[in-house]
Amino acid sequence: MRAGVSSKWLTGLMFWTAVASGQTAVPPAATPVPAPAAGPAATPTPAPTAAAAPAAPAWKPFQELAFLAGSWTGGASLGARFGGRVARFGPELGGAFFVVHGSTFLAADEGGREETLDEEGWFAYDRGNRKYVATWFFSNGVTGAFD
């Protein structure tokens, strides 16, 4: 590798790092640059370099689903019947799964009965196939597997 190529690459990297962090490489000409004050308290500390900047955190399963974590409520309807729904989302078993616990209530219609359907859904990350899979269980005995 030629020395000129290496220094141009490093200069470009430093420039784009400064631009990305909102710093300009050189202060504008009209901007006065303050002189450092004398004394040990005014000793400037070196600015962190790009190499010392913390690396981006590694990807973890379910980070895309993190916005769902917590409890949710809302309305539910089936034809002319109305009711409500509650659900709680969050990690389980040390973060190996992302689980949904839900319940849907539908009011009785004329001559009918009210219904409550509970469900539990378990999301897992299939590392071999690099995709999410899920299995759902409902209180009426229905199950479903999704991939």
C-alpha positions as a Markdown table, in Angstrom:
| # | Residue | x | y | z |
|---|---|---|---|---|
| 1 | Met | 0.0 | 0.0 | 0.0 |
| 2 | Arg | 1.3 | 3.4 | -0.9 |
| 3 | Ala | 1.7 | 6.0 | 1.9 |
| 4 | Gly | -0.3 | 8.6 | 0.1 |
| 5 | Val | -3.3 | 6.3 | -0.3 |
| 6 | Ser | -3.3 | 5.5 | 3.4 |
| 7 | Ser | -3.2 | 9.1 | 4.6 |
| 8 | Lys | -5.9 | 10.2 | 2.1 |
| 9 | Trp | -8.2 | 7.4 | 3.4 |
| 10 | Leu | -7.5 | 8.4 | 7.0 |
| 11 | Thr | -8.1 | 12.0 | 6.3 |
| 12 | Gly | -11.4 | 11.2 | 4.6 |
| 13 | Leu | -12.4 | 9.0 | 7.5 |
| 14 | Met | -11.7 | 11.7 | 10.0 |
| 15 | Phe | -13.6 | 14.2 | 7.9 |
| 16 | Trp | -16.7 | 12.1 | 7.6 |
| 17 | Thr | -16.6 | 11.1 | 11.2 |
| 18 | Ala | -16.5 | 14.8 | 12.1 |
| 19 | Val | -19.4 | 15.6 | 9.7 |
| 20 | Ala | -21.5 | 12.7 | 11.1 |
| 21 | Ser | -21.0 | 13.9 | 14.6 |
| 22 | Gly | -22.0 | 17.5 | 13.7 |
| 23 | Gln | -18.5 | 18.9 | 14.0 |
| 24 | Thr | -16.8 | 20.9 | 11.3 |
| 25 | Ala | -13.3 | 20.1 | 10.4 |
| 26 | Val | -12.2 | 23.7 | 10.6 |
| 27 | Pro | -14.2 | 26.5 | 12.3 |
| 28 | Pro | -15.6 | 29.2 | 10.0 |
| 29 | Ala | -13.3 | 32.1 | 9.3 |
| 30 | Ala | -15.6 | 34.6 | 11.0 |
| 31 | Thr | -15.7 | 32.5 | 14.2 |
| 32 | Pro | -13.2 | 33.6 | 16.8 |
| 33 | Val | -11.3 | 30.7 | 18.4 |
| 34 | Pro | -11.0 | 31.3 | 22.2 |
| 35 | Ala | -7.5 | 31.1 | 23.6 |
| 36 | Pro | -7.0 | 28.5 | 26.4 |
| 37 | Ala | -6.9 | 30.0 | 29.9 |
| 38 | Ala | -3.7 | 29.5 | 31.9 |
| 39 | Gly | -3.6 | 27.1 | 34.8 |
| 40 | Pro | -4.0 | 23.4 | 35.4 |
| 41 | Ala | -7.9 | 23.7 | 35.6 |
| 42 | Ala | -7.9 | 24.9 | 32.0 |
| 43 | Thr | -5.8 | 22.0 | 30.6 |
| 44 | Pro | -7.8 | 20.7 | 27.7 |
| 45 | Thr | -8.6 | 17.0 | 27.7 |
| 46 | Pro | -8.0 | 15.2 | 24.4 |
| 47 | Ala | -11.1 | 14.6 | 22.4 |
| 48 | Pro | -12.1 | 11.0 | 21.9 |
| 49 | Thr | -11.0 | 9.6 | 18.5 |
| 50 | Ala | -13.2 | 7.6 | 16.2 |
| 51 | Ala | -11.4 | 4.5 | 17.3 |
| 52 | Ala | -12.3 | 5.2 | 20.9 |
| 53 | Ala | -16.0 | 5.7 | 20.1 |
| 54 | Pro | -18.2 | 2.8 | 21.4 |
| 55 | Ala | -19.2 | 0.3 | 18.8 |
| 56 | Ala | -22.8 | -0.1 | 17.8 |
| 57 | Pro | -24.5 | -2.7 | 20.0 |
| 58 | Ala | -24.7 | -6.1 | 18.5 |
| 59 | Trp | -28.1 | -7.2 | 17.1 |
| 60 | Lys | -30.2 | -9.3 | 19.4 |
| 61 | Pro | -33.3 | -11.3 | 18.7 |
| 62 | Phe | -36.6 | -9.4 | 19.3 |
| 63 | Gln | -35.1 | -5.9 | 19.3 |
| 64 | Glu | -37.5 | -5.1 | 16.4 |
| 65 | Leu | -40.4 | -6.1 | 18.7 |
| 66 | Ala | -39.3 | -4.1 | 21.7 |
| 67 | Phe | -41.8 | -1.3 | 20.9 |
| 68 | Leu | -44.6 | -3.8 | 21.7 |
| 69 | Ala | -43.4 | -4.6 | 25.2 |
| 70 | Gly | -45.9 | -3.7 | 27.8 |
| 71 | Ser | -49.7 | -3.8 | 28.2 |
| 72 | Trp | -52.2 | -2.9 | 25.4 |
| 73 | Thr | -56.0 | -2.5 | 25.4 |
| 74 | Gly | -58.5 | -1.9 | 22.6 |
| 75 | Gly | -61.9 | -2.6 | 21.2 |
| 76 | Ala | -63.0 | -5.8 | 19.6 |
| 77 | Ser | -65.9 | -6.7 | 17.4 |
| 78 | Leu | -67.4 | -9.7 | 15.6 |
| 79 | Gly | -70.3 | -8.8 | 13.3 |
| 80 | Ala | -72.8 | -6.9 | 15.5 |
| 81 | Arg | -71.1 | -8.0 | 18.7 |
| 82 | Phe | -68.7 | -5.6 | 20.5 |
| 83 | Gly | -66.2 | -6.1 | 23.3 |
| 84 | Gly | -62.7 | -5.4 | 24.3 |
| 85 | Arg | -59.2 | -6.8 | 24.2 |
| 86 | Val | -56.2 | -6.7 | 26.5 |
| 87 | Ala | -52.7 | -8.0 | 25.8 |
| 88 | Arg | -49.4 | -8.1 | 27.5 |
| 89 | Phe | -46.2 | -8.4 | 25.4 |
| 90 | Gly | -42.7 | -9.0 | 26.7 |
| 91 | Pro | -39.6 | -11.2 | 26.9 |
| 92 | Glu | -39.7 | -14.5 | 28.8 |
| 93 | Leu | -37.3 | -17.2 | 29.9 |
| 94 | Gly | -34.3 | -15.0 | 30.0 |
| 95 | Gly | -35.1 | -13.3 | 26.7 |
| 96 | Ala | -35.1 | -16.5 | 24.7 |
| 97 | Phe | -38.8 | -15.9 | 23.7 |
| 98 | Phe | -41.1 | -12.9 | 23.2 |
| 99 | Val | -44.5 | -13.8 | 24.5 |
| 100 | Val | -48.0 | -12.4 | 24.1 |
| 101 | His | -50.7 | -13.0 | 26.7 |
| 102 | Gly | -54.0 | -11.8 | 25.4 |
| 103 | Ser | -57.7 | -12.0 | 26.2 |
| 104 | Thr | -60.7 | -10.9 | 24.0 |
| 105 | Phe | -64.2 | -10.4 | 25.5 |
| 106 | Leu | -67.3 | -10.2 | 23.3 |
| 107 | Ala | -70.7 | -9.2 | 24.8 |
| 108 | Ala | -73.7 | -11.5 | 24.3 |
| 109 | Asp | -76.0 | -10.9 | 21.4 |
| 110 | Glu | -79.7 | -11.5 | 21.6 |
| 111 | Gly | -80.3 | -15.0 | 22.8 |
| 112 | Gly | -76.5 | -15.7 | 22.8 |
| 113 | Arg | -73.9 | -15.7 | 25.5 |
| 114 | Glu | -70.8 | -13.6 | 26.1 |
| 115 | Glu | -67.5 | -15.1 | 25.1 |
| 116 | Thr | -64.0 | -14.7 | 26.3 |
| 117 | Leu | -61.1 | -16.1 | 24.3 |
| 118 | Asp | -57.7 | -16.3 | 25.9 |
| 119 | Glu | -54.5 | -16.7 | 23.9 |
| 120 | Glu | -50.8 | -17.1 | 24.4 |
| 121 | Gly | -48.3 | -16.6 | 21.6 |
| 122 | Trp | -44.6 | -17.5 | 21.8 |
| 123 | Phe | -42.2 | -15.9 | 19.3 |
| 124 | Ala | -38.8 | -17.6 | 18.9 |
| 125 | Tyr | -35.8 | -16.8 | 16.7 |
| 126 | Asp | -34.7 | -19.7 | 14.5 |
| 127 | Arg | -30.9 | -19.0 | 14.2 |
| 128 | Gly | -30.4 | -21.8 | 11.7 |
| 129 | Asn | -32.9 | -20.3 | 9.2 |
| 130 | Arg | -32.4 | -16.7 | 10.4 |
| 131 | Lys | -36.1 | -15.9 | 10.9 |
| 132 | Tyr | -38.7 | -15.6 | 13.5 |
| 133 | Val | -41.2 | -18.4 | 14.2 |
| 134 | Ala | -44.3 | -18.3 | 16.4 |
| 135 | Thr | -46.7 | -20.7 | 18.0 |
| 136 | Trp | -50.1 | -19.6 | 19.2 |
| 137 | Phe | -52.4 | -21.3 | 21.7 |
| 138 | Phe | -56.1 | -20.4 | 22.2 |
| 139 | Ser | -58.4 | -21.3 | 25.1 |
| 140 | Asn | -60.8 | -22.9 | 22.7 |
| 141 | Gly | -58.2 | -25.6 | 21.8 |
| 142 | Val | -57.0 | -24.1 | 18.5 |
| 143 | Thr | -53.3 | -23.8 | 18.0 |
| 144 | Gly | -51.2 | -22.3 | 15.2 |
| 145 | Ala | -47.6 | -22.4 | 14.1 |
| 146 | Phe | -46.2 | -19.6 | 12.0 |
| 147 | Asp | -42.9 | -19.1 | 10.2 |
